[in-house]
Amino acid sequence: MRISVIGTGYLGATHAACMAELGFEVLGLDVDQAKIDCLSRGELPFHEPGLPELLLKHIASGRLRFTTSYEEVGAWADVHFIGVGTPQKAGDNAADLTYVDAATLSLARHITKDSLIVGKSTVPVGTARRLQQLVIKNKNDGVDVGFAWNPEFLREGFAVKDTLTPDRLVVGVDNPDAEAVLREVYATALAANTPFISTDFETAELVKVAANAFLATKISFINAFSEVTETVGGDIRTLADAIGHDTRIGRRFLNAGVGFGGGCLPKDIRALQARVSELGLERTMRFLSEVDEINLRRRDRVVFLAEDMLGELAGKKIAVLGVAFKPDSDDVRDSPALDVAARLFSAGADVNVFDPEANTNAAKRFPRLNYVNSTVDAARDADLVILLTEWAEFKALAPTDLDDLVRGKRFIDGRNVLDMGVWQDAGWDITALGHRHVGQK
């Protein structure tokens, strides 16, 4: 079985390399020649642990190649995965389906052998059935082209693991032949007893957005309680631990902090609201508006705390540790960390930024910040240090690492990962989101 992957961004490049690791011949396609040239040299335009090694391994093995030709892909592959982006529309909450529509149409017109098209992109419910009809109307006569939907559940920083050893597989199909093909594709995972859920197109589409909406709600739930503990006192981490022991709730994603970001959760909950409104169900997902609002308020809170500690921000030097939306990633799309850094700068602060992987991407989006190459460079002469992305090296920081560097011993832990007692005992004025700021001991 030969596999093509249409779109070689984060999702597509990961899926292509992992399919090659599973033993398939794989051809990745993108309309961007520069991106194809980069990947063909074994170079990734983004950071993802473990993926560069797979890419180089299977370019060398010959199992993984890249092209810009739909003609080549359509004549060569037996299964075509579509993994192009579905960004948020400019000035609108809805998903932009321009790329997925164009990829599906181009593919349908160039397939010359019986094959299966499988959508992996995150799309509004109803898209798969519409695209299936687009394929039927535009495919070549005499060619049998099946259609299926197989949502991805990748976590940035763990994408290779999530593809090779997923916690579940969901496929939307309308005939047993398509299911049989996907069972063959994922035979390795199925042999390891990975749950396999075969359903209709609509359920498969909704599974991804439902999962992201639930996770976003869980994060905003604990952040809503952090607003309470910031006012009345209390320990938000202990509260999260206590309710997390309830097996109906669980501890994961109950981490109070500066909130969620990235290219999935914010976009997906907004697109879901837009889609249900189109269906006349605007009240059904109205709570997600408050989930989004709570999340954005956490960014305001960090700026407020900085003002509380420093008074006027103008002319003050602030060290920002981390601008990626999460650790083990260089993704700064809708990053709360980068947003906070930009707001501090706009308030007149001199902001030094260090992120182990995301400095370059952040500089493209907000070049006016001062990007430096280490925690030491960021913290030197700082009036305030703010931890905004929980990279391992930041979580391991001790007061003695910074004591002789900073101008003022002030720290905001935007991710609740440090032991505040240790820092307070060392003479630091430290606070974290979800804690009432009381100043130095």
C-alpha positions as CSV (number, residue, x, y, z in Angstrom):
1,M,0.0,0.0,0.0
2,R,1.3,3.4,-1.0
3,I,0.3,6.5,1.0
4,S,0.3,10.2,0.1
5,V,-0.1,13.0,2.5
6,I,-1.5,16.3,1.1
7,G,-0.2,19.3,3.0
8,T,3.2,19.1,4.8
9,G,2.8,21.5,7.7
10,Y,2.9,20.3,11.2
11,L,0.2,17.7,10.9
12,G,1.1,16.5,7.4
13,A,4.9,16.3,7.9
14,T,4.4,14.3,11.1
15,H,1.9,11.9,9.6
16,A,4.1,11.3,6.5
17,A,7.2,10.5,8.5
18,C,5.3,8.3,10.9
19,M,3.6,6.4,8.1
20,A,7.1,5.7,6.7
21,E,8.2,4.5,10.1
22,L,5.3,2.1,10.1
23,G,6.7,0.6,6.8
24,F,4.7,2.3,4.1
25,E,6.0,4.1,1.0
26,V,5.0,7.7,1.5
27,L,4.8,10.7,-0.8
28,G,4.2,14.1,0.7
29,L,2.7,16.9,-1.3
30,D,2.6,20.6,-0.9
31,V,2.1,23.5,-3.3
32,D,5.0,25.4,-1.6
33,Q,8.1,24.5,-3.5
34,A,10.4,26.0,-0.8
35,K,8.8,23.9,1.9
36,I,9.2,20.7,-0.3
37,D,12.8,21.5,-0.9
38,C,13.4,22.0,2.8
39,L,11.7,18.7,3.7
40,S,13.5,16.8,1.0
41,R,16.8,17.9,2.6
42,G,15.6,16.5,5.9
43,E,14.9,20.0,7.4
44,L,11.8,20.8,9.4
45,P,10.5,24.4,9.5
46,F,9.2,23.8,13.0
47,H,10.3,22.2,16.3
48,E,8.9,18.8,17.2
49,P,10.9,16.3,19.4
50,G,11.7,13.1,17.6
51,L,10.4,14.1,14.2
52,P,13.7,15.3,12.6
53,E,15.2,11.9,13.2
54,L,12.3,10.1,11.6
55,L,12.4,12.5,8.6
56,L,16.1,11.9,8.0
57,K,15.8,8.2,8.6
58,H,13.1,7.6,6.0
59,I,14.4,10.0,3.4
60,A,17.6,7.9,3.6
61,S,15.6,4.7,3.5
62,G,13.8,5.8,0.4
63,R,10.3,5.3,1.9
64,L,9.6,9.0,2.2
65,R,9.7,11.5,-0.7
66,F,8.1,14.9,-1.4
67,T,6.6,16.5,-4.4
68,T,4.5,19.4,-5.7
69,S,2.8,17.3,-8.3
70,Y,-0.8,16.2,-7.9
71,E,-0.4,14.2,-11.1
72,E,2.3,12.2,-9.5
73,V,0.4,11.6,-6.3
74,G,-2.9,10.8,-8.1
75,A,-1.2,8.1,-10.2
76,W,1.0,6.7,-7.4
77,A,-0.8,6.4,-4.1
78,D,-3.5,4.0,-2.9
79,V,-4.5,6.1,0.2
80,H,-4.4,9.9,0.3
81,F,-4.5,11.7,3.6
82,I,-5.5,15.3,3.6
83,G,-3.7,17.3,6.3
84,V,-3.9,20.9,5.2
85,G,-4.6,23.8,7.6
86,T,-8.0,25.2,8.5
87,P,-7.1,28.5,10.1
88,Q,-9.6,30.9,11.6
89,K,-11.0,33.3,9.0
90,A,-9.8,36.9,9.3
91,G,-12.4,39.0,11.2
92,D,-14.6,35.9,11.8
93,N,-14.7,33.0,14.2
94,A,-15.4,30.4,11.4
95,A,-12.8,28.1,10.0
96,D,-11.3,28.9,6.6
97,L,-11.9,25.8,4.4
98,T,-10.2,27.3,1.4
99,Y,-7.2,25.0,1.6
100,V,-9.0,21.8,2.4
101,D,-11.5,22.4,-0.5
102,A,-8.7,23.2,-3.0
103,A,-6.7,20.1,-1.9
104,T,-9.6,17.8,-2.2
105,L,-10.7,19.2,-5.6
106,S,-7.2,19.0,-7.0
107,L,-6.7,15.5,-5.7
108,A,-10.0,14.2,-7.1
109,R,-9.2,15.5,-10.6
110,H,-5.8,13.9,-10.7
111,I,-6.5,10.4,-9.2
112,T,-6.2,7.8,-11.9
113,K,-6.4,4.6,-9.9
114,D,-8.9,3.2,-7.4
115,S,-8.0,4.7,-4.0
116,L,-9.3,6.2,-0.8
117,I,-9.2,9.8,0.3
118,V,-9.0,10.3,4.1
119,G,-9.5,13.7,5.7
120,K,-7.5,14.5,8.8
121,S,-7.8,18.2,9.0
122,T,-10.0,19.7,11.8
123,V,-13.2,20.9,10.1
124,P,-16.7,22.0,10.9
125,V,-19.3,19.3,11.1
126,G,-20.8,18.6,7.6
127,T,-17.6,19.3,5.8
128,A,-16.7,15.6,5.1
129,R,-20.1,14.8,3.5
130,R,-19.8,18.0,1.3
131,L,-16.3,17.1,0.3
132,Q,-17.3,13.5,-0.5
133,Q,-19.9,15.0,-3.0
134,L,-17.1,17.2,-4.4
135,V,-15.0,14.2,-5.1
136,I,-17.8,12.2,-6.7
137,K,-18.6,15.1,-9.1
138,N,-15.0,15.8,-10.1
139,K,-13.3,12.4,-10.1
140,N,-12.3,10.7,-13.4
141,D,-14.7,8.3,-15.0
142,G,-14.1,4.7,-14.3
143,V,-12.0,5.3,-11.1
144,D,-13.4,4.2,-7.8
145,V,-12.5,6.8,-5.1
146,G,-13.7,6.2,-1.6
147,F,-13.9,8.8,1.2
148,A,-13.4,8.7,4.9
149,W,-12.6,11.0,7.8
150,N,-9.9,10.3,10.4
151,P,-9.4,13.2,12.9
152,E,-6.0,13.8,14.4
153,F,-5.4,14.1,18.1
154,L,-1.8,15.3,18.2
155,R,-0.3,17.1,21.1
156,E,2.6,19.4,20.2
157,G,5.7,18.1,21.7
158,F,4.3,14.5,21.6
159,A,3.1,14.3,18.0
160,V,5.3,11.3,17.0
161,K,4.2,9.3,20.0
162,D,0.6,10.2,19.4
163,T,0.8,9.1,15.8
164,L,2.7,5.8,16.3
165,T,0.9,4.8,19.5
166,P,-2.4,6.7,19.7
167,D,-4.7,6.5,22.6
168,R,-7.6,5.9,20.2
169,L,-8.4,5.8,16.5
170,V,-11.6,7.3,15.1
171,V,-12.7,6.8,11.5
172,G,-15.8,8.2,9.8
173,V,-16.8,5.9,7.0
174,D,-19.9,5.0,5.0
175,N,-18.9,1.6,3.7
176,P,-16.9,-1.4,5.0
177,D,-14.3,-1.2,2.3
178,A,-13.0,2.1,3.6
179,E,-12.9,0.8,7.2
180,A,-10.9,-2.2,6.0
181,V,-8.3,0.0,4.3
182,L,-7.9,2.1,7.5
183,R,-7.6,-1.0,9.6
184,E,-4.7,-2.1,7.4
185,V,-3.1,1.3,7.6
186,Y,-3.3,1.3,11.4
187,A,-2.6,-2.5,11.8
188,T,0.4,-1.9,14.1
189,A,-1.6,0.3,16.6
190,L,-4.6,-2.2,16.5
191,A,-2.2,-5.1,17.3
192,A,-1.4,-3.1,20.5
193,N,-5.1,-3.1,21.4
194,T,-5.6,0.6,20.5
195,P,-9.4,1.4,20.7
196,F,-10.8,1.7,17.1
197,I,-14.0,3.6,16.8
198,S,-15.8,3.3,13.4
199,T,-18.6,5.8,13.0
200,D,-20.2,8.2,10.6
201,F,-18.7,11.3,9.1
202,E,-20.4,13.7,11.4
203,T,-19.4,12.0,14.6
204,A,-15.8,11.7,13.5
205,E,-15.7,15.4,12.7
206,L,-17.3,16.3,16.1
207,V,-15.0,14.1,18.1
208,K,-12.0,16.4,17.6
209,V,-13.7,19.7,18.3
210,A,-15.6,18.1,21.3
211,A,-12.3,17.0,22.8
212,N,-10.7,20.4,22.4
213,A,-13.8,22.2,23.7
214,F,-13.8,20.0,26.8
215,L,-10.1,20.5,27.4
216,A,-10.4,24.3,27.0
217,T,-13.4,24.3,29.4
218,K,-11.4,22.3,32.0
219,I,-8.5,24.8,31.8
220,S,-10.8,27.8,32.0
221,F,-12.7,26.2,34.9
222,I,-9.6,26.0,37.1
223,N,-8.6,29.5,36.0
224,A,-12.1,30.8,37.0
225,F,-11.4,29.4,40.5
226,S,-8.0,31.0,40.4
227,E,-9.7,34.3,40.1
228,V,-11.5,33.5,43.4
229,T,-8.3,32.4,45.2
230,E,-6.5,35.5,44.1
231,T,-9.2,37.5,45.9
232,V,-9.9,35.5,49.0
233,G,-6.6,33.6,49.5
234,G,-6.0,29.9,49.2
235,D,-3.8,27.6,47.2
236,I,-5.1,26.9,43.7
237,R,-2.7,24.0,43.2
238,T,-3.9,22.2,46.3
239,L,-7.5,22.8,45.2
240,A,-6.8,21.3,41.8
241,D,-5.0,18.3,43.5
242,A,-8.0,17.7,45.8
243,I,-10.7,17.7,43.1
244,G,-8.3,15.9,40.7
245,H,-8.4,12.9,42.9
246,D,-12.1,12.5,42.0
247,T,-11.8,9.9,39.1
248,R,-14.8,11.6,37.5
249,I,-12.7,14.8,37.1
250,G,-9.0,13.8,37.0
251,R,-6.0,16.1,37.6
252,R,-4.8,16.6,34.0
253,F,-5.5,20.1,32.5
254,L,-6.4,21.5,35.9
255,N,-3.4,23.8,35.9
256,A,-4.1,27.4,36.8
257,G,-2.0,29.8,34.9
258,V,-1.9,32.2,32.0
259,G,-4.2,30.0,29.9
260,F,-4.3,28.1,26.7
261,G,-3.2,29.1,23.2
262,G,-1.7,27.6,20.1
263,G,-3.2,26.7,16.7
264,C,-5.9,24.4,18.0
265,L,-7.9,25.1,21.1
266,P,-8.7,28.8,20.6
267,K,-9.4,28.4,16.9
268,D,-11.5,25.2,17.4
269,I,-13.8,26.5,20.1
270,R,-14.5,29.6,18.1
271,A,-15.1,27.7,14.9
272,L,-17.5,25.3,16.8
273,Q,-19.5,28.3,18.0
274,A,-19.6,29.7,14.5
275,R,-20.8,26.4,13.1
276,V,-23.5,25.7,15.6
277,S,-24.8,29.3,15.0
278,E,-25.1,28.5,11.3
279,L,-27.2,25.4,12.4
280,G,-29.5,27.7,14.4
281,L,-28.1,26.3,17.7
282,E,-26.3,29.5,18.9
283,R,-27.4,29.0,22.5
284,T,-26.0,25.4,22.6
285,M,-22.3,26.4,22.8
286,R,-22.8,29.9,24.3
287,F,-20.8,28.8,27.4
288,L,-17.7,28.5,25.1
289,S,-17.7,32.3,24.8
290,E,-17.1,32.6,28.6
291,V,-14.5,29.8,28.4
292,D,-12.7,32.0,25.8
293,E,-13.2,35.2,27.9
294,I,-11.8,33.6,31.1
295,N,-8.8,32.4,29.2
296,L,-8.1,35.9,27.8
297,R,-8.6,37.5,31.2
298,R,-5.6,35.5,32.6
299,R,-3.3,37.5,30.3
300,D,-4.8,40.8,31.7
301,R,-4.0,39.4,35.2
302,V,-0.3,39.0,34.5
303,V,0.0,42.6,33.3
304,F,-2.0,43.8,36.4
305,L,0.4,41.9,38.7
306,A,3.4,43.4,36.9
307,E,1.9,46.9,37.5
308,D,1.2,46.0,41.1
309,M,4.8,45.0,41.7
310,L,6.5,47.8,39.7
311,G,4.0,50.6,39.7
312,E,4.6,52.3,36.3
313,L,5.9,49.8,33.8
314,A,7.5,52.5,31.6
315,G,11.2,52.3,31.7
316,K,11.3,49.1,33.8
317,K,13.2,46.1,32.6
318,I,11.2,42.8,32.6
319,A,12.6,39.4,31.8
320,V,10.1,37.1,30.1
321,L,10.9,33.4,30.2
322,G,9.1,31.6,27.5
323,V,6.9,32.8,24.6
324,A,5.9,29.4,23.0
325,F,2.3,28.6,23.9
326,K,3.5,25.4,25.5
327,P,6.9,23.7,26.2
328,D,8.6,21.4,23.7
329,S,7.2,23.6,20.9
330,D,8.2,26.6,18.9
331,D,4.5,27.5,18.1
332,V,3.6,31.0,19.0
333,R,0.1,31.1,17.4
334,D,-2.3,32.7,19.8
335,S,0.4,32.3,22.5
336,P,-0.7,33.9,25.8
337,A,3.0,34.3,26.7
338,L,3.8,36.3,23.6
339,D,0.7,38.3,24.0
340,V,1.7,39.3,27.6
341,A,5.2,40.2,26.5
342,A,3.8,42.4,23.8
343,R,1.4,44.1,26.2
344,L,4.2,44.8,28.6
345,F,6.2,46.4,25.8
346,S,3.2,48.5,24.8
347,A,3.0,49.7,28.3
348,G,6.5,51.1,28.0
349,A,8.6,48.3,29.6
350,D,11.9,47.1,28.3
351,V,11.2,43.4,27.7
352,N,14.0,40.8,27.3
353,V,12.6,37.5,26.0
354,F,14.2,34.1,26.1
355,D,12.6,30.9,24.8
356,P,14.6,27.7,24.1
357,E,12.9,27.2,20.7
358,A,10.4,29.9,19.9
359,N,12.5,33.1,19.8
360,T,12.7,33.1,16.0
361,N,9.0,32.6,15.4
362,A,8.1,35.1,18.0
363,A,10.4,37.7,16.4
364,K,8.5,37.3,13.1
365,R,5.2,38.1,14.8
366,F,6.4,40.8,17.3
367,P,9.9,41.9,16.3
368,R,10.1,44.9,18.7
369,L,10.9,42.8,21.7
370,N,14.5,42.2,22.7
371,Y,15.1,38.4,22.1
372,V,18.1,37.0,23.9
373,N,19.9,33.7,24.0
374,S,19.7,32.6,27.6
375,T,17.9,32.9,30.9
376,V,21.0,34.8,32.2
377,D,20.8,37.3,29.4
378,A,17.1,37.8,30.0
379,A,17.3,38.3,33.8
380,R,20.4,40.6,33.9
381,D,19.4,43.9,35.6
382,A,15.7,42.9,35.4
383,D,13.3,44.6,37.8
384,L,10.9,41.7,37.4
385,V,11.1,38.2,36.0
386,I,8.0,36.5,34.6
387,L,7.8,32.8,33.7
388,L,5.2,32.3,31.0
389,T,6.0,28.9,29.4
390,E,6.9,26.0,31.6
391,W,10.0,24.7,29.9
392,A,11.9,22.2,32.1
393,E,14.9,24.6,32.5
394,F,12.6,27.3,33.9
395,K,10.8,24.9,36.2
396,A,14.3,23.9,37.6
397,L,15.3,27.5,38.4
398,A,16.4,28.3,42.0
399,P,16.7,31.7,43.6
400,T,20.5,31.5,43.5
401,D,20.4,31.2,39.7
402,L,19.1,34.8,39.5
403,D,20.0,36.5,42.8
404,D,23.2,38.2,41.4
405,L,21.7,39.0,38.1
406,V,18.5,40.9,38.7
407,R,18.1,44.5,39.9
408,G,14.9,43.7,41.8
409,K,14.0,40.3,43.3
410,R,10.4,40.2,41.9
411,F,9.0,37.1,40.2
412,I,5.6,36.2,38.6
413,D,5.1,32.5,38.1
414,G,2.5,32.5,35.3
415,R,2.4,28.7,35.2
416,N,2.4,27.7,38.9
417,V,5.4,25.5,38.6
418,L,7.8,27.0,41.3
419,D,7.9,26.5,45.0
420,M,6.9,30.0,46.2
421,G,8.0,29.3,49.7
422,V,11.6,28.6,48.7
423,W,11.7,31.9,46.7
424,Q,10.1,33.9,49.5
425,D,12.6,32.5,52.0
426,A,15.3,33.7,49.7
427,G,14.0,37.2,49.8
428,W,12.0,37.3,46.6
429,D,8.7,39.0,46.2
430,I,7.0,36.2,44.2
431,T,3.4,35.4,43.3
432,A,1.7,33.0,40.9
433,L,-1.6,33.1,39.2
434,G,-4.3,31.8,41.5
435,H,-2.5,33.1,44.6
436,R,-3.2,36.4,46.4
437,H,-0.2,38.7,46.0
438,V,1.0,39.6,49.5
439,G,4.4,40.9,48.8
440,Q,7.7,39.9,50.4
441,K,7.7,38.1,53.8
